[in-house]
């Protein structure tokens, strides 16, 4: 049996691989990089213009060229269409704009980005010397990244292994210009390449079927002919990041849902395609094990299949039976008869992808009014999730005003689907406070229930006797019994008379 490279992926846009029958020669067209091209976003020309610098750097790298079509986020429908046509998207510094401004980044455009990445899109995010880069990502993906600083960052070789960052001989990255880093906080699927999880200057974040590559480098003074053009950042890290993004973007796994994905392949001869999906990190299967499509060694094959393939025709393989919020390694191999009618196999193609996660649910709680120094009582609510057991769901509570209601005074009870929350205000405090209950599942999916607690006495006292007995006397009243009253909040009730 022979193993020839006659298999090709279905590449998007300008990436085209042309296989020459009977040999292993192929031609690769230039990879088109979509760079955000908003006018005067971060400079006005020369080495201080970071967009111009980035464009000149990309154009100087063999096999890469720039597409500046995306120049605004104002139209979310247009943006969604442009992203769908992009190989991958490079977001640059935002010195003259703020992602928190909905005129610059509308809420609907955030949703366009989120949908594109979750279904397989790849975004490269640069540093901005400030929080605009983390704000941009947090607004789109509901993350809690924070911006941090550092003087240098060390490579995590265990994480760069097997990626285009491996073996590039840059053990430490310096802080040039306005380089910044990020703290991952609670962001899932975050892999630090240089730095630490709390101070990462290069990181890869998987989101659904897509990926965000964070590269905290600021492109000031870096263009061709500029002082920092010869730095390791420009000459080594940027090309590796572009190669990584390109590799991810041209992957054939598409249409990820909660329990399925599609894989598209094409061969230059008639033959058969075989595939298996296994939990990520499993032992790599042999060609024979891929074709067999059953458990091998200690590895459980989650899904497998095969289909006949017609020469030069895209074949879509539907991967079903997957679990929501899970990550898988996918292996594909094609078989065909060569010109001598010998059974021949393509190289094994490997992809890593993730299914979507169903967020947990939590029911609403009606707004509450309580008297000062009085707890709300146990308020019932229900949580649930498609993938995570009710007993494994985590519920936390926060207060918008911790002086009136400390977060420690929000007590959540119960371990199953039905939980209760009791809120106790601080002694002598009054006011209107917003309580947020957050439920988190095993895949870091979240949902919230928000209600208010108003601590005040709004109900007037009620007289114990609505009508008093009339008293008639001449000249003076020698005895007058004061009426009594009851108040819902307790305490002393003062009763006066007009006698």
NULUM-381620 format. One record per residue (C-alpha): x, y, z; residue in three letters; residue number from 1. Coordinates in nm, 3 decimals, always signed. Each point is the difference from the previous one (the first is absolute). Example, Ala and Ser with C-alpha at 12.3 -4.5 7.8 and 13.67 -1.06 7.14 Angstrom:
BEGIN
> +1.230,-0.450,+0.780,ALA,1;
> +0.137,+0.344,-0.066,SER,2;
***
This chain:
BEGIN
> +0.000,+0.000,+0.000,UNK,1;
> +0.114,+0.352,-0.073,UNK,2;
> -0.072,+0.328,+0.173,UNK,3;
> -0.026,+0.295,-0.240,UNK,4;
> -0.105,+0.358,+0.070,UNK,5;
> -0.293,+0.000,-0.242,UNK,6;
> -0.246,+0.122,+0.257,UNK,7;
> -0.099,+0.363,+0.020,UNK,8;
> -0.211,+0.206,+0.235,UNK,9;
> -0.278,+0.225,-0.114,UNK,10;
> +0.163,+0.338,+0.043,UNK,11;
> -0.194,+0.324,+0.027,UNK,12;
> +0.052,+0.309,-0.217,UNK,13;
> +0.347,+0.026,-0.150,UNK,14;
> +0.159,-0.304,+0.161,UNK,15;
> +0.010,-0.264,-0.273,UNK,16;
> +0.203,-0.317,-0.008,UNK,17;
> +0.045,-0.157,-0.341,UNK,18;
> +0.118,-0.359,+0.009,UNK,19;
> +0.188,-0.137,-0.299,UNK,20;
> -0.093,-0.360,-0.074,UNK,21;
> +0.281,-0.250,+0.036,UNK,22;
> +0.219,+0.227,+0.216,UNK,23;
> +0.005,+0.181,+0.331,UNK,24;
> +0.040,+0.344,-0.154,UNK,25;
> -0.257,+0.265,+0.088,UNK,26;
> -0.038,+0.375,-0.048,UNK,27;
> -0.131,+0.232,+0.270,UNK,28;
> -0.146,+0.341,-0.082,UNK,29;
> +0.053,+0.292,+0.234,UNK,30;
> -0.193,+0.003,+0.326,UNK,31;
> -0.215,+0.309,+0.029,UNK,32;
> +0.001,+0.165,+0.344,UNK,33;
> -0.304,+0.216,+0.084,UNK,34;
> +0.138,+0.299,+0.194,UNK,35;
> -0.244,+0.247,+0.157,UNK,36;
> +0.051,+0.317,-0.201,UNK,37;
> -0.194,+0.276,+0.180,UNK,38;
> +0.135,+0.343,-0.111,UNK,39;
> +0.251,+0.159,+0.241,UNK,40;
> -0.066,-0.269,+0.260,UNK,41;
> +0.349,+0.008,+0.149,UNK,42;
> +0.221,+0.253,-0.175,UNK,43;
> +0.027,+0.238,-0.291,UNK,44;
> +0.284,-0.134,-0.210,UNK,45;
> +0.361,-0.109,+0.025,UNK,46;
> +0.142,-0.227,+0.268,UNK,47;
> -0.255,+0.129,+0.253,UNK,48;
> -0.293,-0.136,-0.205,UNK,49;
> -0.053,-0.349,+0.141,UNK,50;
> -0.241,-0.113,-0.271,UNK,51;
> +0.244,+0.103,-0.273,UNK,52;
> +0.278,-0.177,+0.189,UNK,53;
> -0.199,-0.322,+0.030,UNK,54;
> -0.101,+0.007,-0.366,UNK,55;
> +0.361,+0.049,-0.110,UNK,56;
> +0.115,-0.285,+0.228,UNK,57;
> -0.262,-0.242,-0.135,UNK,58;
> +0.067,+0.091,-0.362,UNK,59;
> +0.373,-0.062,+0.056,UNK,60;
> -0.061,-0.357,+0.122,UNK,61;
> +0.002,-0.255,-0.286,UNK,62;
> -0.339,-0.158,-0.077,UNK,63;
> -0.201,+0.266,+0.189,UNK,64;
> -0.184,+0.306,-0.126,UNK,65;
> -0.239,+0.251,+0.158,UNK,66;
> -0.371,+0.051,-0.059,UNK,67;
> -0.122,+0.331,+0.148,UNK,68;
> -0.366,-0.037,-0.097,UNK,69;
> -0.127,+0.003,+0.359,UNK,70;
> +0.027,+0.368,+0.091,UNK,71;
> -0.302,+0.044,+0.230,UNK,72;
> -0.218,-0.197,+0.243,UNK,73;
> -0.301,+0.232,-0.039,UNK,74;
> -0.205,-0.239,-0.218,UNK,75;
> -0.029,-0.339,+0.179,UNK,76;
> -0.147,-0.176,-0.306,UNK,77;
> +0.280,+0.121,-0.227,UNK,78;
> +0.255,-0.093,+0.267,UNK,79;
> -0.143,-0.352,+0.029,UNK,80;
> +0.027,-0.044,-0.378,UNK,81;
> +0.357,+0.137,-0.008,UNK,82;
> +0.108,-0.228,+0.285,UNK,83;
> -0.156,-0.299,-0.175,UNK,84;
> +0.223,+0.074,-0.299,UNK,85;
> +0.312,+0.055,+0.213,UNK,86;
> +0.269,-0.259,+0.050,UNK,87;
> +0.078,+0.153,+0.337,UNK,88;
> -0.035,+0.345,+0.155,UNK,89;
> +0.278,+0.217,+0.148,UNK,90;
> -0.125,+0.261,+0.251,UNK,91;
> +0.239,+0.289,+0.059,UNK,92;
> +0.052,+0.270,+0.263,UNK,93;
> -0.296,+0.234,+0.062,UNK,94;
> +0.166,+0.324,+0.108,UNK,95;
> -0.262,+0.230,-0.155,UNK,96;
> -0.304,-0.219,+0.073,UNK,97;
> -0.154,-0.177,+0.300,UNK,98;
> -0.170,-0.342,-0.029,UNK,99;
> -0.236,+0.104,+0.282,UNK,100;
> -0.142,+0.261,-0.238,UNK,101;
> -0.293,-0.170,-0.174,UNK,102;
> +0.031,+0.238,-0.293,UNK,103;
> +0.342,-0.156,-0.068,UNK,104;
> -0.084,-0.359,+0.103,UNK,105;
> -0.380,-0.048,+0.004,UNK,106;
> -0.146,-0.275,+0.216,UNK,107;
> -0.121,-0.181,-0.313,UNK,108;
> +0.354,+0.009,-0.144,UNK,109;
> +0.134,-0.157,+0.319,UNK,110;
> -0.247,-0.282,-0.066,UNK,111;
> +0.129,-0.028,-0.359,UNK,112;
> +0.354,-0.051,+0.130,UNK,113;
> -0.111,-0.247,+0.267,UNK,114;
> -0.197,-0.209,-0.249,UNK,115;
> +0.283,+0.000,-0.255,UNK,116;
> +0.265,-0.116,+0.248,UNK,117;
> -0.227,-0.255,+0.171,UNK,118;
> -0.061,-0.170,-0.335,UNK,119;
> +0.368,-0.017,-0.097,UNK,120;
> +0.131,+0.353,-0.061,UNK,121;
> +0.351,+0.099,+0.112,UNK,122;
> +0.087,+0.343,+0.142,UNK,123;
> +0.345,+0.141,+0.081,UNK,124;
> -0.018,+0.274,+0.266,UNK,125;
> +0.289,+0.241,+0.053,UNK,126;
> +0.088,+0.192,+0.315,UNK,127;
> -0.114,+0.358,+0.047,UNK,128;
> +0.195,+0.126,+0.305,UNK,129;
> -0.319,+0.034,+0.200,UNK,130;
> -0.320,-0.194,+0.050,UNK,131;
> -0.154,+0.052,-0.346,UNK,132;
> +0.126,-0.338,-0.124,UNK,133;
> -0.145,-0.189,+0.297,UNK,134;
> -0.316,+0.214,-0.012,UNK,135;
> -0.043,-0.094,-0.367,UNK,136;
> +0.028,-0.372,+0.072,UNK,137;
> -0.205,+0.010,+0.321,UNK,138;
> -0.288,+0.182,-0.170,UNK,139;
> -0.011,-0.257,-0.281,UNK,140;
> +0.052,-0.323,+0.194,UNK,141;
> -0.128,+0.096,+0.350,UNK,142;
> +0.347,-0.066,+0.143,UNK,143;
> +0.169,+0.163,+0.299,UNK,144;
> +0.353,+0.049,-0.134,UNK,145;
> +0.194,+0.281,+0.167,UNK,146;
> +0.299,+0.193,-0.131,UNK,147;
> +0.331,-0.039,+0.185,UNK,148;
> +0.357,+0.108,-0.067,UNK,149;
> +0.343,-0.159,+0.011,UNK,150;
> +0.362,+0.048,-0.104,UNK,151;
> +0.056,-0.340,-0.165,UNK,152;
> -0.179,-0.330,-0.052,UNK,153;
> +0.134,-0.357,-0.015,UNK,154;
> -0.112,-0.263,-0.251,UNK,155;
> -0.210,-0.288,+0.133,UNK,156;
> +0.151,-0.274,-0.216,UNK,157;
> -0.258,-0.258,+0.108,UNK,158;
> -0.267,+0.223,-0.156,UNK,159;
> +0.187,+0.113,-0.313,UNK,160;
> +0.084,-0.362,-0.084,UNK,161;
> -0.176,-0.115,-0.315,UNK,162;
> -0.085,+0.356,-0.110,UNK,163;
> +0.177,+0.239,-0.241,UNK,164;
> +0.150,+0.162,+0.313,UNK,165;
> +0.200,-0.314,+0.077,UNK,166;
> +0.377,+0.017,-0.044,UNK,167;
> +0.018,+0.361,-0.118,UNK,168;
> +0.285,+0.075,+0.244,UNK,169;
> -0.161,+0.288,+0.189,UNK,170;
> +0.006,-0.120,+0.362,UNK,171;
> -0.081,+0.348,+0.133,UNK,172;
> -0.202,+0.286,-0.149,UNK,173;
> +0.088,+0.358,+0.101,UNK,174;
> -0.232,+0.293,+0.062,UNK,175;
> +0.047,+0.222,-0.303,UNK,176;
> -0.191,+0.324,-0.049,UNK,177;
> -0.343,-0.040,+0.164,UNK,178;
> -0.016,-0.378,+0.035,UNK,179;
> -0.259,-0.123,+0.249,UNK,180;
> -0.126,-0.335,+0.127,UNK,181;
> -0.321,-0.152,+0.134,UNK,182;
> -0.118,-0.183,+0.309,UNK,183;
> -0.231,-0.287,-0.103,UNK,184;
> -0.205,+0.014,+0.325,UNK,185;
> -0.290,-0.243,-0.065,UNK,186;
> +0.026,-0.022,-0.381,UNK,187;
> -0.016,-0.370,-0.102,UNK,188;
> +0.212,-0.177,-0.264,UNK,189;
> +0.280,+0.256,+0.048,UNK,190;
> +0.353,-0.119,-0.089,UNK,191;
> +0.297,+0.223,+0.085,UNK,192;
> +0.286,-0.012,-0.252,UNK,193;
> +0.226,+0.265,+0.158,UNK,194;
> -0.046,+0.111,+0.361,UNK,195;
> -0.240,-0.142,+0.257,UNK,196;
> -0.376,-0.036,+0.019,UNK,197;
> -0.011,+0.317,+0.209,UNK,198;
> +0.245,+0.187,-0.226,UNK,199;
> -0.008,-0.138,-0.356,UNK,200;
> +0.144,+0.201,-0.288,UNK,201;
> -0.075,-0.268,-0.262,UNK,202;
> -0.296,-0.232,+0.055,UNK,203;
> -0.239,-0.218,-0.198,UNK,204;
> -0.365,-0.009,+0.109,UNK,205;
> -0.237,-0.255,-0.148,UNK,206;
> -0.360,+0.116,-0.025,UNK,207;
> -0.253,-0.246,-0.138,UNK,208;
> +0.139,-0.123,-0.331,UNK,209;
> +0.215,+0.312,-0.042,UNK,210;
> +0.310,+0.158,+0.152,UNK,211;
> +0.130,+0.333,+0.125,UNK,212;
> +0.376,+0.054,-0.006,UNK,213;
> +0.102,+0.279,+0.238,UNK,214;
> +0.331,+0.167,-0.081,UNK,215;
> +0.064,+0.293,+0.234,UNK,216;
> +0.244,+0.173,-0.232,UNK,217;
> -0.060,+0.361,-0.100,UNK,218;
> +0.102,+0.068,-0.361,UNK,219;
> +0.138,+0.348,+0.062,UNK,220;
> +0.336,+0.058,-0.174,UNK,221;
> +0.002,-0.349,-0.156,UNK,222;
> -0.068,+0.034,-0.373,UNK,223;
> +0.249,-0.080,-0.274,UNK,224;
> +0.292,+0.240,+0.047,UNK,225;
> -0.107,+0.101,+0.354,UNK,226;
> +0.229,-0.050,+0.305,UNK,227;
> -0.179,-0.305,+0.144,UNK,228;
> -0.051,-0.182,-0.330,UNK,229;
> +0.297,-0.229,+0.074,UNK,230;
> -0.129,-0.104,+0.344,UNK,231;
> -0.092,-0.362,+0.083,UNK,232;
> -0.360,+0.114,+0.036,UNK,233;
> -0.018,+0.109,-0.365,UNK,234;
> +0.236,-0.248,-0.163,UNK,235;
> -0.099,-0.317,+0.190,UNK,236;
> -0.312,+0.029,+0.218,UNK,237;
> -0.225,+0.181,-0.249,UNK,238;
> +0.070,-0.244,-0.289,UNK,239;
> -0.056,-0.296,+0.236,UNK,240;
> -0.328,+0.151,+0.121,UNK,241;
> -0.114,+0.056,-0.359,UNK,242;
> +0.091,-0.358,-0.090,UNK,243;
> -0.187,-0.126,+0.307,UNK,244;
> -0.309,+0.206,-0.086,UNK,245;
> +0.016,-0.117,-0.361,UNK,246;
> +0.030,-0.364,+0.105,UNK,247;
> -0.301,+0.036,+0.229,UNK,248;
> -0.208,+0.193,-0.252,UNK,249;
> +0.038,-0.249,-0.283,UNK,250;
> -0.104,-0.295,+0.213,UNK,251;
> -0.274,-0.207,-0.159,UNK,252;
> -0.214,-0.029,+0.316,UNK,253;
> -0.305,+0.225,-0.037,UNK,254;
> -0.359,+0.043,+0.118,UNK,255;
> +0.068,-0.098,+0.361,UNK,256;
> -0.319,-0.046,+0.203,UNK,257;
> -0.058,-0.137,+0.348,UNK,258;
> +0.025,-0.364,-0.113,UNK,259;
> +0.139,+0.000,-0.355,UNK,260;
> +0.241,+0.155,-0.251,UNK,261;
> +0.080,-0.036,-0.370,UNK,262;
> +0.329,-0.088,-0.163,UNK,263;
> +0.059,+0.077,-0.369,UNK,264;
> +0.266,-0.177,-0.205,UNK,265;
> +0.094,-0.043,-0.365,UNK,266;
> +0.226,-0.253,-0.170,UNK,267;
> +0.139,+0.014,-0.351,UNK,268;
> -0.097,-0.366,-0.064,UNK,269;
> -0.307,-0.209,+0.067,UNK,270;
> +0.033,-0.183,+0.330,UNK,271;
> -0.126,-0.014,+0.356,UNK,272;
> +0.031,+0.227,+0.301,UNK,273;
> +0.025,-0.129,+0.359,UNK,274;
> -0.011,+0.198,+0.324,UNK,275;
> -0.013,-0.028,+0.379,UNK,276;
> -0.064,+0.254,+0.276,UNK,277;
> +0.157,-0.064,+0.341,UNK,278;
> +0.027,+0.203,+0.323,UNK,279;
> +0.267,+0.264,-0.040,UNK,280;
> +0.342,-0.110,+0.123,UNK,281;
> -0.061,-0.367,-0.083,UNK,282;
> +0.269,-0.222,-0.150,UNK,283;
> +0.027,+0.060,-0.376,UNK,284;
> -0.157,-0.284,-0.200,UNK,285;
> +0.171,-0.188,-0.280,UNK,286;
> -0.147,-0.006,-0.350,UNK,287;
> -0.132,-0.350,+0.068,UNK,288;
> -0.170,+0.122,+0.320,UNK,289;
> -0.158,+0.294,-0.184,UNK,290;
> -0.138,-0.234,-0.265,UNK,291;
> -0.129,-0.246,+0.262,UNK,292;
> -0.180,+0.284,+0.179,UNK,293;
> -0.025,-0.181,+0.335,UNK,294;
> +0.161,+0.041,+0.342,UNK,295;
> +0.376,-0.058,-0.006,UNK,296;
> +0.232,-0.058,+0.295,UNK,297;
> -0.143,+0.199,+0.290,UNK,298;
> -0.160,+0.260,-0.231,UNK,299;
> -0.377,+0.023,-0.040,UNK,300;
> -0.103,+0.099,-0.352,UNK,301;
> -0.284,+0.246,+0.043,UNK,302;
> -0.106,+0.004,-0.366,UNK,303;
> +0.124,-0.150,-0.325,UNK,304;
> -0.107,-0.049,-0.358,UNK,305;
> +0.091,-0.041,-0.365,UNK,306;
> -0.135,+0.102,-0.339,UNK,307;
> +0.087,-0.057,-0.365,UNK,308;
> +0.169,+0.303,-0.157,UNK,309;
> -0.022,+0.120,-0.360,UNK,310;
> +0.310,+0.156,-0.152,UNK,311;
> +0.020,+0.380,+0.042,UNK,312;
> -0.344,+0.019,+0.164,UNK,313;
> -0.045,+0.135,+0.353,UNK,314;
> -0.122,-0.272,+0.236,UNK,315;
> -0.162,+0.109,+0.327,UNK,316;
> +0.035,-0.243,+0.291,UNK,317;
> -0.255,+0.061,+0.276,UNK,318;
> +0.145,-0.060,+0.347,UNK,319;
> -0.285,-0.084,+0.239,UNK,320;
> -0.047,-0.144,+0.347,UNK,321;
> +0.223,+0.261,+0.167,UNK,322;
> -0.046,+0.157,+0.343,UNK,323;
> -0.069,+0.373,+0.041,UNK,324;
> +0.287,+0.212,+0.127,UNK,325;
> +0.262,-0.267,-0.074,UNK,326;
> +0.329,+0.012,-0.194,UNK,327;
> +0.101,-0.274,-0.244,UNK,328;
> +0.294,-0.108,-0.213,UNK,329;
> -0.110,-0.098,-0.351,UNK,330;
> +0.200,-0.224,-0.234,UNK,331;
> -0.072,-0.051,-0.370,UNK,332;
> +0.166,-0.219,-0.261,UNK,333;
> -0.092,-0.068,-0.362,UNK,334;
> +0.065,-0.314,-0.204,UNK,335;
> +0.021,-0.039,-0.378,UNK,336;
> +0.156,-0.214,-0.272,UNK,337;
> +0.307,+0.148,-0.164,UNK,338;
> +0.092,-0.037,-0.368,UNK,339;
> +0.127,-0.352,+0.071,UNK,340;
> -0.325,-0.091,+0.180,UNK,341;
> +0.185,-0.017,+0.330,UNK,342;
> -0.203,+0.098,+0.306,UNK,343;
> +0.143,+0.331,+0.118,UNK,344;
> -0.078,+0.224,+0.297,UNK,345;
> +0.016,+0.374,+0.039,UNK,346;
> +0.181,+0.159,+0.288,UNK,347;
> -0.209,+0.007,+0.318,UNK,348;
> -0.157,+0.341,+0.053,UNK,349;
> -0.052,+0.109,+0.360,UNK,350;
> -0.239,+0.263,+0.134,UNK,351;
> -0.094,+0.108,+0.351,UNK,352;
> -0.346,+0.148,+0.050,UNK,353;
> -0.257,+0.069,+0.269,UNK,354;
> -0.377,-0.030,+0.008,UNK,355;
> -0.222,+0.276,+0.131,UNK,356;
> -0.111,+0.004,+0.362,UNK,357;
> -0.358,+0.044,+0.121,UNK,358;
> -0.001,+0.268,+0.268,UNK,359;
> -0.173,-0.091,+0.326,UNK,360;
> -0.342,+0.140,+0.091,UNK,361;
> -0.119,+0.179,+0.312,UNK,362;
> -0.352,+0.121,+0.078,UNK,363;
> -0.095,+0.355,+0.093,UNK,364;
> -0.064,+0.134,+0.350,UNK,365;
> -0.249,+0.282,+0.054,UNK,366;
> +0.124,+0.327,+0.149,UNK,367;
> -0.014,+0.013,+0.379,UNK,368;
> -0.090,+0.263,+0.264,UNK,369;
> +0.113,-0.060,+0.357,UNK,370;
> +0.011,+0.200,+0.320,UNK,371;
> +0.334,+0.123,+0.136,UNK,372;
> +0.195,-0.268,+0.189,UNK,373;
> -0.222,-0.270,-0.152,UNK,374;
> +0.099,-0.286,-0.232,UNK,375;
> -0.195,-0.084,-0.313,UNK,376;
> -0.068,-0.356,+0.102,UNK,377;
> +0.089,-0.298,-0.219,UNK,378;
> -0.089,+0.085,-0.362,UNK,379;
> -0.027,-0.303,-0.228,UNK,380;
> +0.146,-0.026,-0.352,UNK,381;
> +0.085,-0.281,-0.242,UNK,382;
> +0.319,-0.074,-0.195,UNK,383;
> +0.066,-0.249,-0.279,UNK,384;
> +0.234,-0.091,-0.284,UNK,385;
> +0.002,-0.236,-0.297,UNK,386;
> +0.349,-0.141,+0.059,UNK,387;
> +0.078,+0.062,+0.368,UNK,388;
> -0.177,-0.178,+0.286,UNK,389;
> -0.212,+0.229,+0.217,UNK,390;
> +0.213,-0.094,+0.300,UNK,391;
> +0.315,+0.121,-0.180,UNK,392;
> -0.135,+0.344,-0.091,UNK,393;
> +0.161,+0.280,+0.201,UNK,394;
> -0.209,+0.300,+0.109,UNK,395;
> +0.155,+0.319,+0.137,UNK,396;
> -0.153,+0.330,+0.107,UNK,397;
> +0.124,+0.359,-0.014,UNK,398;
> -0.133,+0.331,+0.132,UNK,399;
> +0.006,+0.335,-0.178,UNK,400;
> +0.046,+0.178,+0.335,UNK,401;
> +0.205,-0.201,+0.247,UNK,402;
> -0.042,+0.261,+0.275,UNK,403;
> -0.375,-0.054,+0.006,UNK,404;
> +0.008,-0.372,-0.084,UNK,405;
> +0.345,-0.162,+0.028,UNK,406;
> +0.053,-0.283,-0.249,UNK,407;
> +0.070,-0.225,+0.300,UNK,408;
> -0.361,+0.064,+0.110,UNK,409;
> -0.131,-0.169,-0.317,UNK,410;
> -0.046,-0.360,+0.112,UNK,411;
> -0.077,-0.261,-0.267,UNK,412;
> -0.127,-0.338,+0.113,UNK,413;
> -0.075,-0.327,-0.177,UNK,414;
> +0.198,-0.227,-0.233,UNK,415;
> -0.251,-0.123,-0.258,UNK,416;
> -0.224,+0.168,-0.253,UNK,417;
> -0.187,+0.196,+0.267,UNK,418;
> +0.204,+0.249,+0.200,UNK,419;
> -0.084,+0.285,+0.239,UNK,420;
> +0.162,+0.335,+0.068,UNK,421;
> -0.033,+0.205,+0.317,UNK,422;
> +0.118,+0.361,+0.010,UNK,423;
> +0.064,+0.187,+0.325,UNK,424;
> +0.070,+0.376,+0.001,UNK,425;
> +0.270,+0.146,+0.221,UNK,426;
> -0.119,+0.133,+0.337,UNK,427;
> -0.166,+0.339,-0.025,UNK,428;
> +0.047,+0.028,-0.378,UNK,429;
> -0.269,+0.094,-0.252,UNK,430;
> -0.006,+0.039,-0.376,UNK,431;
> -0.067,-0.171,-0.334,UNK,432;
> +0.251,-0.275,-0.086,UNK,433;
> +0.030,-0.221,-0.310,UNK,434;
> +0.073,-0.367,+0.067,UNK,435;
> +0.154,-0.209,-0.281,UNK,436;
> -0.006,-0.380,+0.020,UNK,437;
> +0.236,-0.171,-0.247,UNK,438;
> -0.018,-0.370,-0.086,UNK,439;
> +0.308,-0.162,-0.158,UNK,440;
> +0.016,-0.342,-0.168,UNK,441;
> +0.291,-0.243,-0.036,UNK,442;
> +0.099,+0.158,-0.334,UNK,443;
> +0.015,+0.354,+0.146,UNK,444;
> -0.331,+0.097,-0.160,UNK,445;
> -0.193,+0.252,+0.211,UNK,446;
> -0.340,+0.160,+0.040,UNK,447;
> -0.138,+0.259,+0.240,UNK,448;
> -0.313,+0.082,+0.198,UNK,449;
> -0.023,+0.362,+0.115,UNK,450;
> -0.243,+0.149,+0.252,UNK,451;
> -0.012,+0.291,+0.243,UNK,452;
> -0.037,+0.018,+0.376,UNK,453;
> -0.131,+0.328,+0.142,UNK,454;
> +0.061,+0.050,+0.370,UNK,455;
> -0.243,+0.261,+0.128,UNK,456;
> -0.316,+0.042,+0.209,UNK,457;
> -0.269,+0.102,-0.247,UNK,458;
> -0.313,-0.117,+0.185,UNK,459;
> -0.170,+0.231,+0.252,UNK,460;
> -0.086,-0.134,+0.348,UNK,461;
> -0.351,-0.143,+0.044,UNK,462;
> -0.211,+0.108,+0.300,UNK,463;
> -0.106,-0.289,+0.219,UNK,464;
> -0.343,+0.162,+0.049,UNK,465;
> -0.137,+0.184,-0.299,UNK,466;
> -0.272,+0.188,+0.197,UNK,467;
> +0.050,+0.131,+0.356,UNK,468;
> -0.282,+0.038,+0.251,UNK,469;
> -0.127,+0.358,+0.028,UNK,470;
> +0.071,+0.168,+0.335,UNK,471;
> -0.225,+0.281,+0.125,UNK,472;
> +0.100,+0.218,+0.295,UNK,473;
> -0.051,+0.350,+0.133,UNK,474;
> +0.293,+0.239,+0.027,UNK,475;
> +0.268,-0.265,-0.014,UNK,476;
> +0.080,-0.360,-0.083,UNK,477;
> +0.165,-0.166,+0.293,UNK,478;
> +0.078,-0.332,-0.167,UNK,479;
> +0.087,-0.073,-0.363,UNK,480;
> +0.139,-0.338,-0.111,UNK,481;
> +0.246,+0.029,-0.289,UNK,482;
> -0.085,-0.220,-0.299,UNK,483;
> +0.251,-0.262,-0.118,UNK,484;
> +0.125,-0.100,-0.347,UNK,485;
> +0.206,-0.275,-0.164,UNK,486;
> +0.274,+0.045,-0.265,UNK,487;
> +0.107,-0.270,-0.248,UNK,488;
> +0.366,+0.079,+0.064,UNK,489;
> -0.040,-0.005,+0.379,UNK,490;
> +0.178,+0.247,+0.220,UNK,491;
> -0.154,+0.286,+0.203,UNK,492;
> -0.324,+0.153,-0.128,UNK,493;
> -0.072,+0.352,+0.127,UNK,494;
> -0.368,+0.089,+0.041,UNK,495;
> -0.117,+0.359,+0.046,UNK,496;
> -0.339,+0.155,+0.062,UNK,497;
> -0.156,+0.341,-0.060,UNK,498;
> -0.188,+0.025,+0.327,UNK,499;
***
